[in-house]
Amino acid sequence: MRVRYRTADVNILGKIMRAEALGEGVFGMKLVGNVIVNRVVYNCSPFKRITTITQAVTQKGQFEGTQIGLFVGNATAQEKKLAMECIKFWRADPANRALYFQNPGKEKSCKKDWYGVLVGRYKNHCFYNPEKLCNL
């Protein structure tokens, strides 16, 4: 188990994975989940006080997905299953150690540096690892 969780954490993780990356399929959704779980696992600024998945998802100004209709309602059984995989064990590059992701827009380049160093891209999402800040 990578992090402790409650039922509400599984639901909110599934919802944010859907809201942020539904169009990028299962792998893209799991990469988003990976980043969120990383924020709970790693004890570095600005996540020092983040101890639950719910806190990570609802941290002010972090995820645009919390403001859109795809975030409303409950996660589906499939979304909860994907969320549990991220909570239990699942990790993959480019999100393996990333703490940030950004969707710069379709066919737009990733910024080289944005809250860390660009470590990779999957479809429309760019992933960043602030290695020096967090000693990941």
N, CA, C and O atoms as a GROMACS GRO file, in nm:
protein
  544
    1MET      N    1   0.084  -0.117   0.000
    1MET     CA    2   0.000   0.000   0.000
    1MET      C    3   0.090   0.124   0.000
    1MET      O    4   0.174   0.140   0.088
    2ARG      N    5   0.070   0.212  -0.098
    2ARG     CA    6   0.153   0.333  -0.104
    2ARG      C    7   0.108   0.439  -0.005
    2ARG      O    8   0.191   0.510   0.052
    3VAL      N    9  -0.024   0.450   0.017
    3VAL     CA   10  -0.078   0.548   0.111
    3VAL      C   11  -0.198   0.490   0.184
    3VAL      O   12  -0.265   0.400   0.134
    4ARG      N   13  -0.225   0.543   0.302
    4ARG     CA   14  -0.348   0.507   0.372
    4ARG      C   15  -0.464   0.574   0.299
    4ARG      O   16  -0.446   0.677   0.234
    5TYR      N   17  -0.580   0.514   0.309
    5TYR     CA   18  -0.694   0.571   0.237
    5TYR      C   19  -0.824   0.537   0.308
    5TYR      O   20  -0.833   0.443   0.388
    6ARG      N   21  -0.924   0.616   0.276
    6ARG     CA   22  -1.061   0.591   0.319
    6ARG      C   23  -1.146   0.577   0.192
    6ARG      O   24  -1.098   0.607   0.082
    7THR      N   25  -1.267   0.533   0.206
    7THR     CA   26  -1.357   0.519   0.092
    7THR      C   27  -1.370   0.651   0.017
    7THR      O   28  -1.370   0.653  -0.106
    8ALA      N   29  -1.381   0.761   0.090
    8ALA     CA   30  -1.394   0.893   0.027
    8ALA      C   31  -1.271   0.928  -0.058
    8ALA      O   32  -1.284   0.994  -0.161
    9ASP      N   33  -1.153   0.883  -0.016
    9ASP     CA   34  -1.031   0.908  -0.093
    9ASP      C   35  -1.034   0.835  -0.226
    9ASP      O   36  -0.993   0.890  -0.329
   10VAL      N   37  -1.082   0.713  -0.225
   10VAL     CA   38  -1.090   0.635  -0.349
   10VAL      C   39  -1.187   0.703  -0.446
   10VAL      O   40  -1.158   0.714  -0.565
   11ASN      N   41  -1.299   0.749  -0.395
   11ASN     CA   42  -1.399   0.816  -0.479
   11ASN      C   43  -1.344   0.946  -0.538
   11ASN      O   44  -1.358   0.969  -0.658
   12ILE      N   45  -1.282   1.029  -0.456
   12ILE     CA   46  -1.234   1.158  -0.507
   12ILE      C   47  -1.117   1.140  -0.602
   12ILE      O   48  -1.102   1.217  -0.697
   13LEU      N   49  -1.032   1.039  -0.579
   13LEU     CA   50  -0.923   1.012  -0.671
   13LEU      C   51  -0.978   0.967  -0.806
   13LEU      O   52  -0.931   1.012  -0.910
   14GLY      N   53  -1.076   0.879  -0.804
   14GLY     CA   54  -1.139   0.836  -0.929
   14GLY      C   55  -1.202   0.953  -1.005
   14GLY      O   56  -1.193   0.960  -1.127
   15LYS      N   57  -1.265   1.044  -0.932
   15LYS     CA   58  -1.329   1.160  -0.994
   15LYS      C   59  -1.228   1.254  -1.058
   15LYS      O   60  -1.251   1.303  -1.169
   16ILE      N   61  -1.118   1.281  -0.989
   16ILE     CA   62  -1.020   1.374  -1.045
   16ILE      C   63  -0.944   1.309  -1.161
   16ILE      O   64  -0.906   1.378  -1.256
   17MET      N   65  -0.922   1.179  -1.156
   17MET     CA   66  -0.859   1.110  -1.268
   17MET      C   67  -0.947   1.123  -1.392
   17MET      O   68  -0.898   1.148  -1.502
   18ARG      N   69  -1.078   1.107  -1.373
   18ARG     CA   70  -1.173   1.123  -1.483
   18ARG      C   71  -1.172   1.266  -1.534
   18ARG      O   72  -1.162   1.289  -1.655
   19ALA      N   73  -1.184   1.362  -1.445
   19ALA     CA   74  -1.194   1.502  -1.484
   19ALA      C   75  -1.068   1.554  -1.554
   19ALA      O   76  -1.078   1.634  -1.646
   20GLU      N   77  -0.953   1.508  -1.511
   20GLU     CA   78  -0.828   1.557  -1.568
   20GLU      C   79  -0.784   1.483  -1.694
   20GLU      O   80  -0.715   1.541  -1.778
   21ALA      N   81  -0.823   1.355  -1.709
   21ALA     CA   82  -0.762   1.278  -1.818
   21ALA      C   83  -0.853   1.176  -1.886
   21ALA      O   84  -0.803   1.082  -1.946
   22LEU      N   85  -0.983   1.193  -1.878
   22LEU     CA   86  -1.074   1.096  -1.940
   22LEU      C   87  -1.040   1.072  -2.087
   22LEU      O   88  -1.043   0.957  -2.133
   23GLY      N   89  -1.010   1.177  -2.159
   23GLY     CA   90  -0.980   1.165  -2.302
   23GLY      C   91  -0.847   1.098  -2.332
   23GLY      O   92  -0.815   1.074  -2.449
   24GLU      N   93  -0.770   1.066  -2.231
   24GLU     CA   94  -0.639   1.005  -2.252
   24GLU      C   95  -0.637   0.858  -2.213
   24GLU      O   96  -0.531   0.796  -2.204
   25GLY      N   97  -0.755   0.804  -2.190
   25GLY     CA   98  -0.766   0.661  -2.166
   25GLY      C   99  -0.720   0.618  -2.028
   25GLY      O  100  -0.685   0.700  -1.943
   26VAL      N  101  -0.721   0.487  -2.008
   26VAL     CA  102  -0.687   0.428  -1.878
   26VAL      C  103  -0.546   0.467  -1.835
   26VAL      O  104  -0.525   0.508  -1.721
   27PHE      N  105  -0.449   0.455  -1.925
   27PHE     CA  106  -0.311   0.486  -1.888
   27PHE      C  107  -0.296   0.632  -1.847
   27PHE      O  108  -0.232   0.661  -1.747
   28GLY      N  109  -0.355   0.723  -1.923
   28GLY     CA  110  -0.348   0.865  -1.890
   28GLY      C  111  -0.414   0.896  -1.757
   28GLY      O  112  -0.362   0.976  -1.680
   29MET      N  113  -0.528   0.834  -1.731
   29MET     CA  114  -0.596   0.855  -1.603
   29MET      C  115  -0.510   0.804  -1.487
   29MET      O  116  -0.503   0.868  -1.382
   30LYS      N  117  -0.445   0.690  -1.506
   30LYS     CA  118  -0.361   0.635  -1.400
   30LYS      C  119  -0.235   0.720  -1.377
   30LYS      O  120  -0.186   0.727  -1.265
   31LEU      N  121  -0.185   0.783  -1.482
   31LEU     CA  122  -0.071   0.874  -1.463
   31LEU      C  123  -0.111   0.991  -1.374
   31LEU      O  124  -0.034   1.032  -1.287
   32VAL      N  125  -0.230   1.045  -1.394
   32VAL     CA  126  -0.280   1.152  -1.309
   32VAL      C  127  -0.294   1.103  -1.165
   32VAL      O  128  -0.254   1.172  -1.072
   33GLY      N  129  -0.349   0.984  -1.147
   33GLY     CA  130  -0.361   0.926  -1.014
   33GLY      C  131  -0.226   0.907  -0.948
   33GLY      O  132  -0.212   0.927  -0.828
   34ASN      N  133  -0.128   0.868  -1.027
   34ASN     CA  134   0.010   0.848  -0.978
   34ASN      C  135   0.064   0.978  -0.919
   34ASN      O  136   0.122   0.977  -0.810
   35VAL      N  137   0.045   1.090  -0.990
   35VAL     CA  138   0.094   1.219  -0.943
   35VAL      C  139   0.028   1.257  -0.810
   35VAL      O  140   0.094   1.304  -0.718
   36ILE      N  141  -0.102   1.236  -0.801
   36ILE     CA  142  -0.174   1.272  -0.679
   36ILE      C  143  -0.128   1.188  -0.561
   36ILE      O  144  -0.108   1.241  -0.452
   37VAL      N  145  -0.112   1.059  -0.581
   37VAL     CA  146  -0.063   0.973  -0.472
   37VAL      C  147   0.080   1.015  -0.434
   37VAL      O  148   0.114   1.015  -0.316
   38ASN      N  149   0.162   1.050  -0.531
   38ASN     CA  150   0.297   1.097  -0.502
   38ASN      C  151   0.294   1.217  -0.407
   38ASN      O  152   0.379   1.229  -0.319
   39ARG      N  153   0.197   1.304  -0.425
   39ARG     CA  154   0.188   1.424  -0.341
   39ARG      C  155   0.160   1.389  -0.195
   39ARG      O  156   0.196   1.464  -0.105
   40VAL      N  157   0.096   1.277  -0.173
   40VAL     CA  158   0.070   1.232  -0.036
   40VAL      C  159   0.193   1.160   0.020
   40VAL      O  160   0.226   1.175   0.137
   41VAL      N  161   0.259   1.083  -0.064
   41VAL     CA  162   0.373   1.002  -0.023
   41VAL      C  163   0.494   1.088   0.013
   41VAL      O  164   0.557   1.067   0.116
   42TYR      N  165   0.527   1.186  -0.072
   42TYR     CA  166   0.648   1.266  -0.052
   42TYR      C  167   0.620   1.384   0.038
   42TYR      O  168   0.522   1.456   0.019
   43ASN      N  169   0.706   1.402   0.135
   43ASN     CA  170   0.689   1.508   0.235
   43ASN      C  171   0.779   1.625   0.199
   43ASN      O  172   0.885   1.645   0.259
   44CYS      N  173   0.736   1.703   0.099
   44CYS     CA  174   0.815   1.818   0.059
   44CYS      C  175   0.722   1.935   0.028
   44CYS      O  176   0.603   1.917   0.004
   45SER      N  177   0.778   2.053   0.028
   45SER     CA  178   0.700   2.174   0.001
   45SER      C  179   0.656   2.171  -0.144
   45SER      O  180   0.735   2.134  -0.230
   46PRO      N  181   0.533   2.210  -0.174
   46PRO     CA  182   0.428   2.263  -0.087
   46PRO      C  183   0.330   2.155  -0.038
   46PRO      O  184   0.213   2.185  -0.012
   47PHE      N  185   0.375   2.034  -0.025
   47PHE     CA  186   0.286   1.924   0.013
   47PHE      C  187   0.315   1.869   0.153
   47PHE      O  188   0.267   1.761   0.187
   48LYS      N  189   0.392   1.939   0.233
   48LYS     CA  190   0.430   1.891   0.367
   48LYS      C  191   0.310   1.855   0.454
   48LYS      O  192   0.316   1.760   0.531
   49ARG      N  193   0.204   1.930   0.442
   49ARG     CA  194   0.088   1.907   0.528
   49ARG      C  195  -0.020   1.824   0.460
   49ARG      O  196  -0.130   1.808   0.514
   50ILE      N  197   0.009   1.771   0.344
   50ILE     CA  198  -0.086   1.688   0.271
   50ILE      C  199  -0.067   1.544   0.318
   50ILE      O  200   0.036   1.483   0.290
   51THR      N  201  -0.166   1.491   0.388
   51THR     CA  202  -0.154   1.355   0.442
   51THR      C  203  -0.261   1.260   0.388
   51THR      O  204  -0.258   1.140   0.416
   52THR      N  205  -0.357   1.314   0.312
   52THR     CA  206  -0.461   1.228   0.254
   52THR      C  207  -0.480   1.263   0.107
   52THR      O  208  -0.445   1.372   0.062
   53ILE      N  209  -0.536   1.170   0.034
   53ILE     CA  210  -0.567   1.193  -0.107
   53ILE      C  211  -0.668   1.306  -0.122
   53ILE      O  212  -0.655   1.389  -0.212
   54THR      N  213  -0.767   1.310  -0.035
   54THR     CA  214  -0.867   1.416  -0.042
   54THR      C  215  -0.801   1.553  -0.025
   54THR      O  216  -0.835   1.647  -0.097
   55GLN      N  217  -0.707   1.566   0.068
   55GLN     CA  218  -0.635   1.693   0.084
   55GLN      C  219  -0.556   1.728  -0.042
   55GLN      O  220  -0.553   1.844  -0.083
   56ALA      N  221  -0.492   1.630  -0.103
   56ALA     CA  222  -0.414   1.655  -0.225
   56ALA      C  223  -0.504   1.705  -0.338
   56ALA      O  224  -0.468   1.799  -0.408
   57VAL      N  225  -0.619   1.642  -0.355
   57VAL     CA  226  -0.709   1.679  -0.465
   57VAL      C  227  -0.772   1.816  -0.442
   57VAL      O  228  -0.790   1.894  -0.536
   58THR      N  229  -0.805   1.846  -0.318
   58THR     CA  230  -0.876   1.971  -0.289
   58THR      C  231  -0.784   2.086  -0.249
   58THR      O  232  -0.832   2.194  -0.214
   59GLN      N  233  -0.653   2.065  -0.254
   59GLN     CA  234  -0.560   2.173  -0.222
   59GLN      C  235  -0.586   2.290  -0.318
   59GLN      O  236  -0.590   2.272  -0.440
   60LYS      N  237  -0.602   2.407  -0.263
   60LYS     CA  238  -0.639   2.526  -0.339
   60LYS      C  239  -0.547   2.551  -0.458
   60LYS      O  240  -0.424   2.550  -0.446
   61GLY      N  241  -0.610   2.572  -0.573
   61GLY     CA  242  -0.537   2.611  -0.694
   61GLY      C  243  -0.457   2.502  -0.762
   61GLY      O  244  -0.374   2.533  -0.847
   62GLN      N  245  -0.479   2.376  -0.729
   62GLN     CA  246  -0.395   2.270  -0.785
   62GLN      C  247  -0.452   2.202  -0.908
   62GLN      O  248  -0.378   2.176  -1.003
   63PHE      N  249  -0.582   2.173  -0.910
   63PHE     CA  250  -0.638   2.095  -1.020
   63PHE      C  251  -0.759   2.163  -1.081
   63PHE      O  252  -0.862   2.181  -1.015
   64GLU      N  253  -0.746   2.200  -1.208
   64GLU     CA  254  -0.857   2.262  -1.280
   64GLU      C  255  -0.976   2.167  -1.288
   64GLU      O  256  -1.091   2.211  -1.294
   65GLY      N  257  -0.949   2.038  -1.288
   65GLY     CA  258  -1.055   1.937  -1.300
   65GLY      C  259  -1.160   1.944  -1.191
   65GLY      O  260  -1.272   1.900  -1.211
   66THR      N  261  -1.125   1.999  -1.075
   66THR     CA  262  -1.223   2.010  -0.967
   66THR      C  263  -1.331   2.112  -0.999
   66THR      O  264  -1.433   2.118  -0.930
   67GLN      N  265  -1.310   2.193  -1.101
   67GLN     CA  266  -1.403   2.300  -1.136
   67GLN      C  267  -1.493   2.266  -1.256
   67GLN      O  268  -1.571   2.351  -1.299
   68ILE      N  269  -1.483   2.145  -1.308
   68ILE     CA  270  -1.562   2.111  -1.428
   68ILE      C  271  -1.665   2.002  -1.398
   68ILE      O  272  -1.657   1.933  -1.297
   69GLY      N  273  -1.759   1.988  -1.487
   69GLY     CA  274  -1.869   1.894  -1.468
   69GLY      C  275  -1.827   1.750  -1.453
   69GLY      O  276  -1.897   1.673  -1.387
   70LEU      N  277  -1.716   1.709  -1.512
   70LEU     CA  278  -1.671   1.570  -1.500
   70LEU      C  279  -1.634   1.533  -1.357
   70LEU      O  280  -1.624   1.415  -1.324
   71PHE      N  281  -1.613   1.633  -1.272
   71PHE     CA  282  -1.577   1.607  -1.133
   71PHE      C  283  -1.700   1.585  -1.045
   71PHE      O  284  -1.689   1.534  -0.933
   72VAL      N  285  -1.815   1.623  -1.094
   72VAL     CA  286  -1.939   1.614  -1.018
   72VAL      C  287  -1.986   1.468  -1.010
   72VAL      O  288  -1.963   1.389  -1.102
   73GLY      N  289  -2.052   1.435  -0.901
   73GLY     CA  290  -2.104   1.299  -0.885
   73GLY      C  291  -1.998   1.206  -0.829
   73GLY      O  292  -1.891   1.249  -0.787
   74ASN      N  293  -2.030   1.079  -0.830
   74ASN     CA  294  -1.938   0.978  -0.778
   74ASN      C  295  -1.856   0.915  -0.890
   74ASN      O  296  -1.895   0.917  -1.006
   75ALA      N  297  -1.743   0.860  -0.852
   75ALA     CA  298  -1.663   0.783  -0.946
   75ALA      C  299  -1.736   0.654  -0.980
   75ALA      O  300  -1.809   0.599  -0.897
   76THR      N  301  -1.716   0.606  -1.101
   76THR     CA  302  -1.774   0.478  -1.142
   76THR      C  303  -1.694   0.364  -1.079
   76THR      O  304  -1.587   0.386  -1.024
   77ALA      N  305  -1.747   0.244  -1.088
   77ALA     CA  306  -1.675   0.127  -1.037
   77ALA      C  307  -1.539   0.114  -1.106
   77ALA      O  308  -1.440   0.082  -1.040
   78GLN      N  309  -1.533   0.137  -1.235
   78GLN     CA  310  -1.407   0.128  -1.309
   78GLN      C  311  -1.308   0.235  -1.263
   78GLN      O  312  -1.190   0.206  -1.246
   79GLU      N  313  -1.356   0.357  -1.242
   79GLU     CA  314  -1.268   0.465  -1.196
   79GLU      C  315  -1.217   0.436  -1.056
   79GLU      O  316  -1.101   0.465  -1.026
   80LYS      N  317  -1.299   0.379  -0.970
   80LYS     CA  318  -1.255   0.342  -0.835
   80LYS      C  319  -1.150   0.230  -0.842
   80LYS      O  320  -1.055   0.229  -0.763
   81LYS      N  321  -1.168   0.138  -0.934
   81LYS     CA  322  -1.071   0.030  -0.952
   81LYS      C  323  -0.935   0.088  -0.993
   81LYS      O  324  -0.831   0.048  -0.939
   82LEU      N  325  -0.935   0.181  -1.088
   82LEU     CA  326  -0.811   0.244  -1.132
   82LEU      C  327  -0.747   0.323  -1.016
   82LEU      O  328  -0.626   0.320  -0.997
   83ALA      N  329  -0.831   0.393  -0.940
   83ALA     CA  330  -0.782   0.468  -0.825
   83ALA      C  331  -0.715   0.375  -0.724
   83ALA      O  332  -0.608   0.406  -0.672
   84MET      N  333  -0.778   0.262  -0.696
   84MET     CA  334  -0.720   0.166  -0.601
   84MET      C  335  -0.587   0.111  -0.651
   84MET      O  336  -0.497   0.087  -0.571
   85GLU      N  337  -0.573   0.092  -0.780
   85GLU     CA  338  -0.445   0.045  -0.834
   85GLU      C  339  -0.336   0.148  -0.804
   85GLU      O  340  -0.225   0.111  -0.766
   86CYS      N  341  -0.367   0.276  -0.820
   86CYS     CA  342  -0.270   0.381  -0.790
   86CYS      C  343  -0.239   0.386  -0.641
   86CYS      O  344  -0.123   0.403  -0.602
   87ILE      N  345  -0.340   0.370  -0.559
   87ILE     CA  346  -0.321   0.373  -0.414
   87ILE      C  347  -0.237   0.255  -0.367
   87ILE      O  348  -0.150   0.271  -0.280
   88LYS      N  349  -0.260   0.139  -0.422
   88LYS     CA  350  -0.192   0.018  -0.377
   88LYS      C  351  -0.049   0.006  -0.428
   88LYS      O  352   0.043  -0.018  -0.350
   89PHE      N  353  -0.029   0.024  -0.559
   89PHE     CA  354   0.103  -0.011  -0.612
   89PHE      C  355   0.140   0.055  -0.743
   89PHE      O  356   0.259   0.067  -0.772
   90TRP      N  357   0.045   0.096  -0.823
   90TRP     CA  358   0.072   0.131  -0.962
   90TRP      C  359   0.154   0.258  -0.976
   90TRP      O  360   0.123   0.362  -0.917
   91ARG      N  361   0.261   0.249  -1.055
   91ARG     CA  362   0.345   0.364  -1.089
   91ARG      C  363   0.400   0.340  -1.228
   91ARG      O  364   0.430   0.227  -1.266
   92ALA      N  365   0.415   0.447  -1.304
   92ALA     CA  366   0.474   0.435  -1.437
   92ALA      C  367   0.532   0.570  -1.481
   92ALA      O  368   0.486   0.675  -1.437
   93ASP      N  369   0.630   0.564  -1.566
   93ASP     CA  370   0.684   0.685  -1.626
   93ASP      C  371   0.588   0.732  -1.734
   93ASP      O  372   0.526   0.649  -1.802
   94PRO      N  373   0.573   0.860  -1.752
   94PRO     CA  374   0.656   0.967  -1.698
   94PRO      C  375   0.611   1.020  -1.562
   94PRO      O  376   0.670   1.117  -1.513
   95ALA      N  377   0.511   0.962  -1.500
   95ALA     CA  378   0.461   1.013  -1.372
   95ALA      C  379   0.520   0.942  -1.251
   95ALA      O  380   0.482   0.974  -1.138
   96ASN      N  381   0.609   0.849  -1.271
   96ASN     CA  382   0.662   0.767  -1.163
   96ASN      C  383   0.702   0.849  -1.040
   96ASN      O  384   0.664   0.816  -0.928
   97ARG      N  385   0.777   0.956  -1.061
   97ARG     CA  386   0.821   1.041  -0.949
   97ARG      C  387   0.772   1.185  -0.966
   97ARG      O  388   0.818   1.273  -0.893
   98ALA      N  389   0.684   1.208  -1.058
   98ALA     CA  390   0.636   1.344  -1.085
   98ALA      C  391   0.540   1.392  -0.976
   98ALA      O  392   0.465   1.314  -0.917
   99LEU      N  393   0.545   1.522  -0.952
   99LEU     CA  394   0.453   1.585  -0.856
   99LEU      C  395   0.362   1.687  -0.924
   99LEU      O  396   0.272   1.741  -0.860
  100TYR      N  397   0.386   1.712  -1.050
  100TYR     CA  398   0.304   1.808  -1.125
  100TYR      C  399   0.278   1.755  -1.265
  100TYR      O  400   0.358   1.680  -1.321
  101PHE      N  401   0.166   1.794  -1.319
  101PHE     CA  402   0.138   1.772  -1.461
  101PHE      C  403   0.065   1.892  -1.514
  101PHE      O  404   0.003   1.968  -1.439
  102GLN      N  405   0.072   1.909  -1.644
  102GLN     CA  406   0.007   2.021  -1.709
  102GLN      C  407  -0.039   1.975  -1.846
  102GLN      O  408   0.027   1.895  -1.911
  103ASN      N  409  -0.153   2.027  -1.889
  103ASN     CA  410  -0.202   2.005  -2.024
  103ASN      C  411  -0.192   2.139  -2.095
  103ASN      O  412  -0.278   2.225  -2.078
  104PRO      N  413  -0.085   2.158  -2.176
  104PRO     CA  414  -0.065   2.287  -2.241
  104PRO      C  415  -0.161   2.313  -2.357
  104PRO      O  416  -0.169   2.424  -2.408
  105GLY      N  417  -0.234   2.210  -2.397
  105GLY     CA  418  -0.325   2.222  -2.510
  105GLY      C  419  -0.283   2.130  -2.622
  105GLY      O  420  -0.166   2.094  -2.635
  106LYS      N  421  -0.378   2.093  -2.701
  106LYS     CA  422  -0.354   1.998  -2.810
  106LYS      C  423  -0.245   2.049  -2.904
  106LYS      O  424  -0.249   2.162  -2.952
  107GLU      N  425  -0.149   1.963  -2.928
  107GLU     CA  426  -0.038   1.988  -3.020
  107GLU      C  427   0.051   2.105  -2.979
  107GLU      O  428   0.124   2.158  -3.063
  108LYS      N  429   0.047   2.147  -2.853
  108LYS     CA  430   0.136   2.251  -2.804
  108LYS      C  431   0.250   2.185  -2.728
  108LYS      O  432   0.233   2.079  -2.669
  109SER      N  433   0.365   2.248  -2.732
  109SER     CA  434   0.484   2.194  -2.665
  109SER      C  435   0.474   2.207  -2.514
  109SER      O  436   0.409   2.297  -2.461
  110CYS      N  437   0.541   2.115  -2.448
  110CYS     CA  438   0.554   2.122  -2.301
  110CYS      C  439   0.658   2.228  -2.268
  110CYS      O  440   0.757   2.244  -2.340
  111LYS      N  441   0.635   2.300  -2.159
  111LYS     CA  442   0.738   2.391  -2.111
  111LYS      C  443   0.853   2.307  -2.058
  111LYS      O  444   0.830   2.203  -1.996
  112LYS      N  445   0.975   2.350  -2.082
  112LYS     CA  446   1.092   2.274  -2.037
  112LYS      C  447   1.098   2.268  -1.885
  112LYS      O  448   1.130   2.164  -1.826
  113ASP      N  449   1.069   2.381  -1.822
  113ASP     CA  450   1.067   2.390  -1.676
  113ASP      C  451   0.933   2.449  -1.633
  113ASP      O  452   0.893   2.555  -1.681
  114TRP      N  453   0.865   2.380  -1.543
  114TRP     CA  454   0.737   2.427  -1.490
  114TRP      C  455   0.717   2.353  -1.359
  114TRP      O  456   0.679   2.236  -1.359
  115TYR      N  457   0.741   2.418  -1.249
  115TYR     CA  458   0.738   2.352  -1.118
  115TYR      C  459   0.828   2.228  -1.119
  115TYR      O  460   0.792   2.123  -1.065
  116GLY      N  461   0.942   2.242  -1.180
  116GLY     CA  462   1.036   2.132  -1.188
  116GLY      C  463   1.078   2.109  -1.332
  116GLY      O  464   1.051   2.190  -1.421
  117VAL      N  465   1.144   1.999  -1.352
  117VAL     CA  466   1.200   1.964  -1.483
  117VAL      C  467   1.104   1.870  -1.556
  117VAL      O  468   1.048   1.777  -1.497
  118LEU      N  469   1.085   1.896  -1.683
  118LEU     CA  470   1.002   1.809  -1.766
  118LEU      C  471   1.063   1.670  -1.770
  118LEU      O  472   1.179   1.654  -1.808
  119VAL      N  473   0.985   1.568  -1.733
  119VAL     CA  474   1.035   1.432  -1.736
  119VAL      C  475   0.967   1.348  -1.843
  119VAL      O  476   1.009   1.234  -1.868
  120GLY      N  477   0.864   1.401  -1.905
  120GLY     CA  478   0.801   1.327  -2.012
  120GLY      C  479   0.662   1.377  -2.042
  120GLY      O  480   0.606   1.463  -1.974
  121ARG      N  481   0.608   1.318  -2.147
  121ARG     CA  482   0.476   1.356  -2.194
  121ARG      C  483   0.399   1.230  -2.228
  121ARG      O  484   0.455   1.132  -2.276
  122TYR      N  485   0.269   1.234  -2.201
  122TYR     CA  486   0.178   1.129  -2.248
  122TYR      C  487   0.057   1.200  -2.307
  122TYR      O  488  -0.014   1.271  -2.237
  123LYS      N  489   0.036   1.179  -2.434
  123LYS     CA  490  -0.070   1.246  -2.509
  123LYS      C  491  -0.063   1.396  -2.483
  123LYS      O  492   0.036   1.459  -2.521
  124ASN      N  493  -0.164   1.456  -2.420
  124ASN     CA  494  -0.164   1.601  -2.400
  124ASN      C  495  -0.105   1.646  -2.267
  124ASN      O  496  -0.096   1.766  -2.242
  125HIS      N  497  -0.065   1.554  -2.182
  125HIS     CA  498  -0.016   1.591  -2.049
  125HIS      C  499   0.137   1.587  -2.042
  125HIS      O  500   0.201   1.493  -2.089
  126CYS      N  501   0.192   1.691  -1.982
  126CYS     CA  502   0.336   1.702  -1.957
  126CYS      C  503   0.358   1.678  -1.807
  126CYS      O  504   0.282   1.730  -1.725
  127PHE      N  505   0.459   1.602  -1.772
  127PHE     CA  506   0.484   1.566  -1.632
  127PHE      C  507   0.617   1.624  -1.586
  127PHE      O  508   0.716   1.624  -1.660
  128TYR      N  509   0.617   1.673  -1.462
  128TYR     CA  510   0.732   1.744  -1.407
  128TYR      C  511   0.775   1.686  -1.274
  128TYR      O  512   0.692   1.651  -1.189
  129ASN      N  513   0.906   1.678  -1.257
  129ASN     CA  514   0.964   1.624  -1.136
  129ASN      C  515   1.053   1.730  -1.072
  129ASN      O  516   1.158   1.764  -1.128
  130PRO      N  517   1.012   1.784  -0.957
  130PRO     CA  518   1.096   1.883  -0.889
  130PRO      C  519   1.202   1.813  -0.804
  130PRO      O  520   1.206   1.831  -0.682
  131GLU      N  521   1.286   1.733  -0.867
  131GLU     CA  522   1.381   1.647  -0.798
  131GLU      C  523   1.464   1.719  -0.693
  131GLU      O  524   1.482   1.668  -0.583
  132LYS      N  525   1.515   1.837  -0.725
  132LYS     CA  526   1.600   1.908  -0.632
  132LYS      C  527   1.523   1.955  -0.509
  132LYS      O  528   1.580   1.964  -0.400
  133LEU      N  529   1.396   1.984  -0.525
  133LEU     CA  530   1.315   2.032  -0.414
  133LEU      C  531   1.273   1.919  -0.321
  133LEU      O  532   1.264   1.938  -0.200
  134CYS      N  533   1.249   1.802  -0.377
  134CYS     CA  534   1.188   1.694  -0.298
  134CYS      C  535   1.280   1.574  -0.276
  134CYS      O  536   1.248   1.485  -0.198
  135ASN      N  537   1.394   1.572  -0.344
  135ASN     CA  538   1.486   1.461  -0.330
  135ASN      C  539   1.416   1.327  -0.354
  135ASN      O  540   1.427   1.233  -0.275
  136LEU      N  541   1.343   1.322  -0.462
  136LEU     CA  542   1.266   1.202  -0.495
  136LEU      C  543   1.357   1.088  -0.539
  136LEU      O  544   1.309   0.980  -0.570
   0.00000   0.00000   0.00000
